């Protein structure tokens, strides 16, 4: 690798780490010399010189909760993730279909409905009422979310606390509406979206004493036909205000 290319790569990595860590401080890089086309170049590692510190490694939780082997593998998996891989952040998903008049996840788990039916309904929504400023708790079913919290998030939290560390939780909203075969979707109304997110925060706080540190507005919005940049921008503004009024100020 030529010296000039090496410095370009180093600069790119520094900028990437700045973006990941939120550190906008200026990093002083050595001046780039004129490349010598006959010199293969040398990269020198200086361990005593540091620029950025990465404070967190995040993993997405999507494991086989419903697997018969779950109880056998989950604790060793989490112990290795925390103690060996250094994972100290978790991405916790909530599906749009948690706002519904039926707990489809529980019905699937109990064998009342087949997986195919659960898949058709897990992103469909039934509005709790017509007023996004008034939330009816009976219109929300967070059984799938609760299962992930009990099975993964809380055990991971305890493992990190035993190390004197703190688990960082990012709440991720998921709504692959193309899978909806029977039902509606109301969260493309920014006010209804904000109501749903606030209901989720309150549920986690009241039920588990857990307050998400971060909020990821939507997973793969380019794959959700109901959303575009304008409505998403309005949703961010409204959800920021709704959460702040309730005492929640996550990192977006």
N, C-alpha and C positions, 0 to 999 in steps of 0.2 A: 504494500500500500504506500503510495506516495505521501510525503509529509503534508503537502497541501490538502490532500483528501483526508488524511488523518485528522487534521484540525477541523475540517468541515464536519466530519462525523462527530467529533468531540463537541463542537458547538451545537449541533443538532441534539445530541443527548442531553447537554446542559439545559437547553431550552425546553426539552420534553420534561425533564425532572422539575424545572421551575413550574411548568403547568401542572404537574401531578401533585407537587407539594404546596402549591399556592405561594411560593417564595418568589417575589418579584425583584429581590435584591440583585444588583448588578454583579455579574461574575467577570473577573478580569482574566482574559485569556491571553496567552503569549501571541505576539504578532506573527502573522503567517509569512514565512520566508518564500522567496521565489523557488518553485520546485525545480529540482535538477532531474531532467529526464533520464539521466544515466544512473541515478541513485535510487536503489530499491526502497529506501526510507527506513526509519527506525522509530518504534513506539516505545517510550520510556514511561514506566509506571512509578509514581512517587506516592507511596502509601501515606506519607506524613502530610500530604497536601489534600485538603478536602474542600468541596464547594457546596454541595447540597446534602441534606440529611433526609432520607426517606423515613417518615414516621409511621407508615402504615402499609400493610399488605392485605388486600381485600380479596375474598373469595365469594363466588356466587353460590348460594345454597340451592342445589337442585339434585337431590339424592333420592334414593328409593325408599321413601318413608313407608310405602305400602308393602315393601318386600318383607317376606317372612324372616329374612336374615338381618333386618335392620337393627334389632336390639343387639345382635352379636357383633356387628361391625362398627356401629356408630361411635362408641366410646374410644376404641383404639384409633379410629380415623381422626377424631377430634384431637386426641392427645398428640398424635403425630403432626397434625396440621398446626397446632399451637406451639408445641415444644420443639419440633424439628424444623418445620417450614417457616415458623414465625408469623403465621396468619393471625392478625389481631383486628380485622374488620370483616363484617359479614353483610352480604347483600340479601335482604329479606323481601321476597316478592309477595304482592297481594294482587289477586285477580279482580278485574272489574265486576265479575259476576258475584262477588261477595255481597253486593247490594241486590237483593232478590227477595221474592216472597217464598222461596224454597231453598233449603240447605242441600244443594245438589251434591256437594262433596261428601257430606255425611251419608246421604242416600246411596251414593256409589260405594263408600267404604262398608256400609252395612249389607250390601248385596241387593238392595231394593231396586237399583237401576244398573244397567250395564255401563262399562267404561265408555262405549260409543255415545251414550246419552249424556254422560257427564261431560265429555269433550264438546258436544254440541251446545251445552248450556253454560260452560264455565266462564264465558265472557259476556253473556247476555245479561242485561240489567232490567230490574223492575224498580221503578222509582219509589222511594219510601213514602213520599207525598209530593205535592205540587209546589212546596215552598222550600227552596234550597237553604234558607236561613233557619229552618226548623227541622231538626233531625229526629226521626222516629227510630229508636234503637232496634225495634222489632223488624225493621226493614233491612237489616244487615245480618249476614251469617259469616262469621270469621273462623269457622271450624278448621279449615285448611291452614290458615295463618297460625292459629293457635297450636296446631300439631307441629308446625315447623319451629315455633318458639319453644315449646316444651321439649321437643326432641333434639334440637340443634342449638338454638340461640342461647338458652339458659345454661345448658351444660358447657358450652364454649365460654360463656361469660364467667362461670365459676372457675374454669381452668385458667383463664387469664388473671382473674383476681388472686388466685393462688400464687401467681408469679409476680404479683404487685402491679399488674397492668389492667387496663380497662378496655372492654370490647366496644368498638365503634360500629354502630348499626346504620346501614343505609336502607331506607324503605324504597322499594322499587314498584311502581305501578305497571301492571301488564294488562293489555287489552287487545289480543289478536282477534279482532271482530270478524275477520273472514271465516272463522270457524263457527260462527253463530248460525245454527240451522233453524232455530225456532225461538224468536224473542226479539227484543229491542235493545237499543244502546242509548243511554241518556247522558253519558259523561262527556259527550262532545259539546255540551253546554258548559262553559267554563265555571259557572256558579255551581252546577251539580257536581262537577269534578272536584271543586274545592270542598264541597260538603262531604264527599266521599273520603277524601284524604283526611280531613279533620276528624271524621268518625273513626277512621283507622287509628290515628294518633291517640284519640281518647280511649279507644278499646285497648290498645297496647299499654297505655299509661295506667288505666284503672285496673286492668286485669293482671298485669305482670310487673307494674312499676317500671316499665320499659319505655323510654322516649327515644325515638330515632334521632340520630345525630345528623343524618343527611336524608334528603329526599331526591330521588331520581324521578323526574317528571313522568317519563314514559319509556318503556322498552321498545326500541325500534319503531319510532313514530312513522317512518317512511313506509311501514307495513300495516299501518292503520288508516284506512281510506277516509275515515271521518275527521281526521286531524290535519291541520296545515299550520304554517308558522303563525298566522294571525291569531286564531283561536288558542293556540298553545301559549303565545305571549300573554294573552288576556288571562288565561288560566293561571299562569305563574303569578301575575299581579294579584289576582283575587285570592289564591290559596296562600300567598305570603301574608296578606292582611288577615285572613281568617285564622291562620295558625298563630300569628303574632297576638291577635286579640285574645286567644285562649292560652297564651303563655308559651307557645312553641316557636322556636326560631332555628330551624334546621339549616344546614348548609345545602344549597341547591346545586 
